[in-house]
Amino acid sequence: MINHIGDRMSICASVSLDTRRMSMPKKATFAFVIAVIGLVVAAWFILVGPTANEMNSSTIPEASAQVQGKKEITIRNVTHETVHYWIKPSDYDSEPVEMTIQVGSINRFPGDGDMDISFQRSEETISYRLDAGMPYSFRYDENDELELYEGSHGRTDAPDLAPFVPTPMAVVEKMLEMAEVDETDILYDLGCGDGRIVILAATKYGARGIGIDIDPQRIKEANAAAKKAGVEKMVEFRLADVTKVDFSKATVVSLYLLEESNELLRPLFDKLLKPGTVVVSHNYPIPGWERKEISFTSLKAEDGEEHDVYLYRR
C-alpha cells in the first residue's frame, strides 16, 4: 500500500511540475490551469480513490464483480429484522467492520479472498468463515433463531428460495411413489438442482418432466445427467426464476425448498395449478395448505438422517 500511494503521489507531482515549466500566453493560462486541475482530480480519483474493499458494500453496483470477472461474496437478509454483523478479510490481521443489513437487502463484498463474519444470537456470538464467490443468507433456523446459511444466488431480481442440497435417492423414490407418478404425468420440479427427481420419474415411470433452476451450473449438471440416463428427449431443464415460470401444465409438482419459500409460492400454486394436481414436498410443509395435505411420511435415507415428505392435492 505504501508503494502504491507513493506511485500515485509521484504521478500527481509530475503533472504539477510540468505545468510550472510551461510558458503560455496570458489569455490561455486560465483555461490551461483549469484543464490541468481537472486532470489532477481525475487522476487522484482513479489512482487514490477508495478501493472496493474500502467502500461500503451498498455503494457497489450489483453486477460489478461479474463485469470485471471477479468473485464476490453476497449476504442477503431473508429475516424480518435488521441484522448487525461484523466482517473482515480472513487473510488480514485487521479489526472487523460493523455492518448493518436491512430486511430484503443484499450486501456485496467483491474480491477473491475468504472473509470472517460474526453476529450475535441471543447471548451467543456466532462466527463463520465465508468462501470467496459464494452467496449467503441470514434466515431463521428451526428454533426461530438467527442463523447464516449458504444461499443459491446473490441476484436482486429474484428471491433466494433455497441453497442446493441434493435430495437423497431414497427420498426421491418415496416422493415419486407417494405422488403415484406414471407415464401420463408431466412433472415440474421447482428448484431442480442436478435434475435427479425429473430424471428418475422419466427412467422409472416414463413420465415427462421439466426442471427449473436459477443456477446455470445445476442446469448444466442436469442436462448431462439426463443425457447419460438416455432420457434427454423426455425431460427439459430451464434456467429461470421459479417465481416467474408458468407451470400450469403440471400434473405433479415436486419441491425441496424452505418453508418460507413454499409460502411465497403458495399463491402461484393456487393461481396456476389445476384442481387435482399433486404437490410433493421434501422436508418442508406448505403453510396455508394444511387442509390440502393428503399424506405424510418420514423415512431414514442413505445419509442416516430422518426426512419428511408432505403430499398435497390442489
BABA-515020 format. One line per 4 residues: their letters; for each residue z, y, x of C-alpha. Coordinates in Angstrom, 2 decimals. Each point is the difference from the previous one (the first is absolute). Layout:
N
A = Z:Y:X | ...
end
This chain:
314
MINH = 0.00:0.00:0.00 | 0.76:2.43:2.87 | -3.38:-0.67:1.52 | -1.71:0.54:-3.33
IGDR = 1.77:3.29:-0.59 | -0.86:1.12:3.52 | -3.67:-0.80:-0.56 | -0.01:1.96:-3.25
MSIC = 1.66:3.01:1.58 | -2.50:-0.04:2.88 | -2.92:0.08:-2.40 | 1.43:2.97:-1.87
ASVS = 0.80:1.80:3.26 | -3.53:-0.44:1.31 | -1.41:1.53:-3.18 | 2.25:3.05:0.42
LDTR = -0.92:0.28:3.69 | -3.71:-0.01:-0.78 | 0.40:2.89:-2.44 | 1.67:2.14:2.68
RMSM = -2.83:-0.58:2.49 | -2.79:0.97:-2.42 | -1.35:3.55:-0.26 | -1.19:0.97:-3.45
PKKA = -1.35:3.19:-1.63 | 2.79:1.83:-1.87 | -1.60:-0.44:-3.43 | -0.23:-3.77:0.46
TFAF = 3.44:-0.44:1.52 | 1.94:-0.08:-3.25 | -2.27:-2.61:-1.60 | 0.10:-2.09:3.15
VIAV = 3.81:0.11:0.16 | 0.25:-1.08:-3.65 | -2.37:-2.89:0.68 | 2.01:-1.10:3.03
IGLV = 3.26:0.17:-1.94 | -1.56:-2.20:-2.69 | -1.14:-2.46:2.66 | 3.46:-0.13:1.57
VAAW = 1.70:-0.56:-3.37 | -2.45:-2.75:-0.88 | 0.51:-1.66:3.38 | 3.78:0.18:-0.43
FILV = -0.15:-1.52:-3.48 | -2.20:-2.86:1.13 | 1.74:-0.70:3.31 | 3.57:1.12:-0.54
GPTA = 0.34:-0.38:-3.76 | 2.24:-2.71:-1.48 | -0.98:-3.60:0.53 | -0.04:-2.51:-2.88
NEMN = 3.43:-1.26:0.99 | 1.42:3.54:-0.11 | -1.34:0.72:-3.46 | 1.82:-0.72:-3.20
SSTI = -1.73:-3.01:-1.55 | -0.76:1.92:-3.18 | -2.40:2.27:1.93 | -2.19:-2.86:1.16
PEAS = -3.12:-0.59:-2.14 | -0.04:-3.42:-1.67 | -3.02:-1.38:1.80 | 0.55:1.66:3.38
AQVQ = 1.06:-3.17:1.78 | -2.90:-2.00:-1.39 | -2.53:2.72:0.80 | 1.18:0.15:3.60
GKKE = 0.09:-3.79:0.27 | 3.75:-0.03:0.53 | 2.77:-1.97:-1.59 | 2.65:1.49:-2.23
ITIR = 3.25:-1.13:-1.54 | 0.34:0.97:-3.65 | 3.23:0.06:-2.01 | -0.19:0.25:-3.79
NVTH = 2.85:0.71:-2.41 | -0.24:-2.29:-3.03 | 3.60:0.63:-1.08 | 1.33:2.45:-2.57
ETVH = 1.83:2.19:2.51 | -0.61:2.19:3.04 | 0.59:-2.05:3.15 | 1.38:1.33:3.29
YWIK = -0.66:-1.92:3.19 | -0.08:0.41:3.78 | -2.97:-1.01:2.15 | -1.08:0.06:3.66
PSDY = -2.62:-1.59:2.26 | 1.31:-3.34:1.28 | -1.19:0.56:3.56 | 1.69:3.41:0.45
DSEP = 3.65:0.65:0.75 | 0.30:2.87:-2.44 | 2.13:1.00:-2.95 | -1.36:-1.14:-3.38
VEMT = -1.39:2.63:-2.35 | 1.39:0.24:-3.52 | -2.67:-0.25:-2.67 | -0.05:0.27:-3.79
IQVG = -2.46:-1.74:-2.28 | -0.35:0.93:-3.66 | -0.62:-2.44:-2.83 | -3.59:-1.25:0.11
SINR = -0.78:1.69:3.32 | -1.34:-1.46:3.25 | 1.05:1.03:3.51 | -2.48:-0.67:2.80
FPGD = 0.58:-0.51:3.71 | -3.25:-0.31:1.99 | 0.20:-1.78:3.33 | -0.37:-3.34:1.74
GDMD = 3.73:-0.57:0.59 | 2.75:-1.66:-2.01 | 2.74:2.13:-1.55 | 3.70:-0.53:-0.70
ISFQ = 1.32:1.00:-3.40 | 3.46:0.06:-1.55 | 1.33:0.97:-3.43 | 3.26:-0.10:-1.94
RSEE = 0.65:-2.64:-2.63 | 3.40:0.42:-1.67 | 2.39:0.12:2.97 | -2.35:-1.90:2.32
TISY = -2.63:1.25:2.46 | -3.16:-2.13:-0.09 | -2.33:0.03:3.02 | -3.46:-1.49:0.52
RLDA = -2.88:0.14:2.48 | -3.32:0.91:-1.62 | -3.23:-1.43:1.39 | -2.79:2.41:0.89
GMPY = -2.76:0.20:-2.58 | 2.02:-1.60:-2.80 | 0.86:1.31:-3.49 | 3.58:-0.07:-1.29
SFRY = 1.69:0.86:-3.29 | 3.51:0.95:-1.04 | 0.82:-2.13:-3.05 | 3.05:-1.46:-1.72
DEND = 1.02:-3.57:0.79 | 1.20:-2.60:-2.51 | 3.42:1.68:0.00 | -1.52:3.43:-0.72
ELEL = 0.89:1.12:3.53 | -2.31:2.14:2.15 | -2.15:-2.11:2.34 | -3.08:0.45:2.17
YEGS = -2.78:-2.54:-0.44 | -3.39:-0.57:1.53 | -2.64:1.56:-2.24 | -3.63:-0.78:-0.74
HGRT = -1.64:3.35:0.83 | 0.67:3.68:0.60 | -2.54:1.49:-2.39 | 1.01:2.76:-2.41
DAPD = -2.76:-0.80:-2.50 | 1.42:-3.42:-0.90 | 3.47:-1.41:-0.68 | 1.52:-2.45:2.49
LAPF = 0.53:-3.00:-2.27 | 1.34:-2.50:2.55 | -0.34:-1.07:3.63 | -2.07:-3.08:0.78
VPTP = 2.19:-3.10:-0.13 | -1.92:-3.28:-0.49 | 0.99:-2.06:-3.03 | 1.06:-3.52:1.10
MAVV = -2.59:-2.57:-1.07 | 2.54:-1.92:-2.09 | 0.55:3.18:-2.01 | -3.76:0.58:-0.32
EKML = -0.32:-3.52:-1.41 | 2.82:0.60:-2.49 | -1.42:3.37:-1.12 | -3.40:-1.51:-0.79
EMAE = 1.59:-3.03:-1.66 | 2.20:2.14:-2.26 | -2.99:2.21:-0.91 | -1.98:-3.16:-0.88
VDET = -3.03:1.27:1.88 | -3.30:-1.84:-0.56 | -3.73:0.46:0.51 | -0.29:2.35:-2.99
DILY = 2.33:2.59:1.52 | -0.64:3.25:1.83 | 3.00:0.63:2.21 | 0.77:3.46:1.40
DLGC = 2.49:0.08:2.88 | 1.36:3.56:0.29 | 0.99:0.50:3.63 | -1.75:-3.17:1.10
GDGR = 0.92:0.07:3.70 | -1.86:-2.79:1.79 | -1.44:-1.28:-3.28 | 1.86:-3.31:-0.16
IVIL = 0.75:0.10:-3.75 | -3.59:0.78:-0.98 | -1.39:-2.57:2.45 | 2.29:-2.83:-1.16
AATK = -0.82:0.79:-3.63 | -3.67:-0.45:0.87 | 0.30:-3.11:2.20 | 2.51:-1.91:-2.17
YGAR = -0.78:1.16:-3.53 | -3.56:1.35:0.18 | 1.08:3.45:-1.21 | -1.83:3.16:0.90
GIGI = 2.14:2.62:1.67 | 0.12:3.60:1.18 | 2.53:1.21:2.54 | 0.88:3.67:0.42
DIDP = 1.69:1.46:3.06 | 0.20:3.42:1.64 | 0.18:-1.36:3.56 | -3.41:-0.59:1.68
QRIK = 1.50:-2.62:2.32 | 1.22:-2.07:-2.96 | -3.43:0.15:-1.66 | -1.62:-1.11:3.24
EANA = 2.40:-2.95:0.25 | -0.52:-0.93:-3.65 | -3.80:-0.05:0.32 | 0.21:-2.13:3.13
AAKK = 2.36:-2.45:-1.72 | -2.24:-0.23:-3.07 | -3.00:-0.78:2.19 | 1.96:-2.66:1.87
AGVE = 1.06:-1.56:-3.30 | -3.58:0.09:-1.27 | 0.77:2.06:-3.10 | -1.46:3.36:1.03
KMVE = -2.40:-0.15:-2.99 | 2.86:-0.52:-2.44 | 2.30:2.75:1.19 | -0.22:3.68:0.87
FRLA = 2.34:2.22:2.00 | -0.03:3.75:-0.54 | 1.44:2.73:2.20 | 1.59:2.28:-2.58
DVTK = 3.13:1.61:-1.40 | 1.33:-2.39:-2.64 | 1.04:2.88:-2.26 | -3.63:1.16:-0.23
VDFS = -1.63:-3.38:-0.70 | -1.29:-1.25:-3.36 | 1.35:-3.54:-0.31 | -0.59:-0.28:-3.76
KATV = -2.18:-3.12:0.45 | 2.94:-1.99:1.35 | 1.29:-3.03:-1.88 | 2.70:-0.50:2.68
VSLY = 1.65:2.65:2.20 | 2.11:-0.95:3.02 | 2.48:2.30:1.74 | 2.22:0.09:3.03
LLEE = 1.09:3.62:-0.09 | 3.36:1.73:-0.17 | 1.81:0.48:-3.29 | -0.58:3.76:-0.08
SNEL = -3.70:-0.66:0.68 | -0.18:-2.43:-2.92 | 1.61:2.70:-2.14 | -2.59:2.50:1.21
LRPL = -2.82:-2.38:-0.96 | 1.44:-0.99:-3.39 | -1.76:2.83:-1.93 | -3.30:-1.25:1.49
FDKL = 0.82:-3.54:-1.13 | 0.65:1.31:-3.51 | -3.21:2.02:0.02 | -2.47:-2.30:1.76
LKPG = 1.03:-3.61:-0.60 | -1.18:-1.82:-3.07 | 2.64:-1.62:-2.23 | 0.67:-3.51:1.26
TVVV = -0.67:0.84:3.66 | 2.48:-1.77:2.29 | 1.82:1.90:2.75 | 1.87:-1.98:2.66
SHNY = 2.28:1.83:2.46 | 1.62:-1.27:3.18 | 3.66:0.99:0.54 | 0.01:3.21:-2.06
PIPG = 0.03:0.47:-3.79 | -1.97:2.58:-1.96 | 2.52:2.51:-1.40 | -0.64:0.70:-3.67
WERK = -1.76:-3.32:-0.58 | 3.11:-2.08:-0.66 | -1.25:-1.03:-3.46 | -3.32:-1.12:1.47
EISF = 1.61:-2.39:2.49 | -0.84:-3.56:-1.01 | 1.18:-1.97:3.03 | 2.05:0.25:3.17
TSLK = 0.70:-2.32:2.89 | 1.60:0.04:3.41 | -1.00:-2.24:2.89 | 0.66:-0.49:3.69
AEDG = -3.17:0.43:2.06 | -1.02:-1.05:3.48 | 1.73:3.06:1.45 | 3.34:-1.40:-1.16
EEHD = 0.58:2.90:-2.41 | 0.41:0.03:-3.77 | -2.90:1.65:-1.82 | -0.18:1.14:-3.61
VYLY = -3.13:-0.16:-2.16 | -0.30:1.99:-3.25 | -2.65:-0.79:-2.61 | -1.03:2.52:-2.68
RR = -2.53:0.05:-2.82 | -1.53:3.34:-0.99
end
